[in-house]
Amino acid sequence: MEPGAKSEAKQGEAGSGAGASGSGKVYHERQRLQFCLLHALNNLMQEKECFTRVELDGIAGNLVLNDPDKGQWTPLPFIFKPHHNVITGNYDVNVLITALEARNKKVVWHDRRKGASSVDLNAETLVGLMINVPIRRFRGLWTGRHWVAIRRIDGIWFNLDSDLSEPKQFKDQENVIGFLDSVLSQGGELMVVLQGE
């Protein structure tokens, strides 16, 4: 998501910034061009360059090579690759899943009909959550999607949205559920990231 773009999810539902938690340093990458998936993955893993643009580009390229329908892609294939935009980033869910599986993580797409309360936020294998939210740019003339990581760090849940100036601490687990339900009600998608076996 471009700087200044706002996601439709209510950012105000997250509480105060990371500094108020007293839980130590929370890693948070800021938004650059449309590399929100790259930033969200590094924020989820809480590690600088856990994932790189080169790695995600490679994953996107391999997905095309392994796709049986690769000959049927849209025009302008040099810039608009099937799984990402070469210039700005903007990677899709296939890149997310493949990247996390390479780190021994399992991604489970949440059924929005069940609501966020059906997600076990206390599961021992839970790494965090990845959400994909609708966004508006240019005063609503152009819409797109934005990746955001949500994770518990030292027992405290944080919204690690790269479009925010700093991580936002959730007041409590109930507040996390309310935020996720708001995201789902506005057309957002929720993916649960679990530690692999």
Disulfide bonds with the S-S distance in Angstrom:
none
